[in-house]
Amino acid sequence: MKLLLATLALVGAVSLSVAAQGEDPQVVHGRQVFERQCAPCHGRGPGDDRSEMLPGTAALAHKYEGRLPAALEDRTDLSAPVLTLFVRRGSGAMPFFRKAELSDADIEAIAAYLAD
């Protein structure tokens, strides 16, 4: 019981600190989910294998041929329905994600983060 109360207090404190900073909690959550679930393949920067880009970013760079930014964080046009389509169905080498792995609310939060 004490652990539960301590956890709730910590969550409350974090929520208050986010609100105090004026950040939208959904955007904050979206950034956290993106960093955990998406950035390992679709983030900016080089790959662990010293490749110029991460695999998902490199695949999108090839697909878009410069017409759109390859790094998802450089896009503002990825709505929740569009992200849901790719997340639930997968695309090419990208696997699909079940709702137990990435909820609809998580996808909406990611869309809010990318649009911010």
C-alpha positions as CSV (number, residue, x, y, z in Angstrom):
1,M,0.0,0.0,0.0
2,K,2.8,2.4,0.8
3,L,4.4,1.6,-2.5
4,L,1.2,2.4,-4.3
5,L,0.8,5.7,-2.5
6,A,4.4,6.6,-3.2
7,T,4.0,5.8,-6.9
8,L,0.8,7.9,-7.1
9,A,2.6,10.8,-5.4
10,L,5.4,10.6,-7.8
11,V,3.1,10.4,-10.8
12,G,1.2,13.4,-9.4
13,A,4.4,15.4,-8.9
14,V,5.6,14.6,-12.5
15,S,2.2,15.7,-13.8
16,L,2.3,18.9,-11.9
17,S,5.8,19.7,-13.1
18,V,4.8,19.1,-16.7
19,A,1.7,21.3,-16.3
20,A,3.8,23.9,-14.6
21,Q,6.2,24.0,-17.6
22,G,3.2,24.6,-19.8
23,E,3.7,21.5,-21.9
24,D,0.7,19.5,-23.1
25,P,0.7,16.2,-21.2
26,Q,-0.3,14.4,-24.4
27,V,2.7,15.8,-26.3
28,V,5.0,14.8,-23.4
29,H,3.5,11.3,-23.4
30,G,3.9,11.1,-27.2
31,R,7.5,12.1,-27.0
32,Q,8.2,9.4,-24.4
33,V,6.4,6.7,-26.4
34,F,8.1,7.9,-29.6
35,E,11.5,7.7,-28.0
36,R,10.8,4.2,-26.7
37,Q,8.9,2.7,-29.6
38,C,9.8,4.6,-32.8
39,A,13.1,6.4,-32.5
40,P,15.2,3.2,-32.5
41,C,14.3,2.8,-36.2
42,H,12.9,6.2,-37.2
43,G,14.9,8.7,-35.2
44,R,17.5,11.2,-36.3
45,G,21.2,10.4,-36.3
46,P,23.4,7.5,-37.2
47,G,22.8,3.9,-36.6
48,D,24.7,1.8,-34.1
49,D,26.4,0.1,-37.0
50,R,27.9,3.4,-38.1
51,S,25.4,3.8,-41.0
52,E,24.5,7.3,-41.8
53,M,20.9,6.8,-40.8
54,L,18.8,4.5,-38.7
55,P,17.1,1.7,-40.8
56,G,13.5,3.2,-40.8
57,T,14.8,6.7,-41.5
58,A,17.0,5.3,-44.3
59,A,14.1,3.4,-45.8
60,L,12.0,6.5,-45.8
61,A,14.8,8.6,-47.3
62,H,15.0,6.1,-50.2
63,K,11.2,6.0,-50.6
64,Y,10.7,9.8,-50.5
65,E,13.8,10.7,-52.6
66,G,14.0,14.1,-50.9
67,R,10.3,15.0,-51.4
68,L,9.6,14.6,-47.6
69,P,11.8,14.5,-44.6
70,A,12.9,11.0,-43.8
71,A,13.1,11.5,-40.0
72,L,9.6,11.3,-38.6
73,E,10.3,14.0,-36.0
74,D,10.9,16.4,-38.9
75,R,7.3,15.8,-40.2
76,T,4.1,17.6,-39.1
77,D,1.7,15.9,-41.5
78,L,1.4,12.5,-39.8
79,S,-2.1,12.4,-38.3
80,A,-3.2,9.7,-35.8
81,P,-5.2,7.9,-38.6
82,V,-2.2,7.8,-40.9
83,L,0.1,6.6,-38.1
84,T,-2.5,4.0,-37.0
85,L,-2.6,2.6,-40.5
86,F,1.2,2.0,-40.6
87,V,1.5,0.9,-37.0
88,R,-1.3,-1.6,-37.2
89,R,-0.5,-3.0,-40.6
90,G,3.3,-2.6,-40.7
91,S,5.1,-1.6,-43.9
92,G,8.0,-3.3,-45.7
93,A,10.4,-4.4,-43.0
94,M,8.5,-2.5,-40.3
95,P,6.4,-5.0,-38.2
96,F,2.8,-4.4,-37.2
97,F,2.1,-3.5,-33.6
98,R,-0.8,-4.9,-31.6
99,K,-2.9,-2.7,-29.3
100,A,-1.3,-4.5,-26.4
101,E,2.1,-3.2,-27.6
102,L,1.1,0.3,-28.7
103,S,-2.4,1.5,-27.7
104,D,-4.6,3.8,-29.8
105,A,-4.0,6.5,-27.2
106,D,-0.3,6.1,-27.5
107,I,-0.6,6.5,-31.3
108,E,-2.7,9.7,-30.8
109,A,-0.1,11.0,-28.4
110,I,2.7,10.3,-30.9
111,A,0.8,12.2,-33.6
112,A,0.4,15.1,-31.1
113,Y,4.1,15.1,-30.4
114,L,5.0,15.0,-34.1
115,A,2.6,17.8,-34.9
116,D,3.9,20.0,-32.0
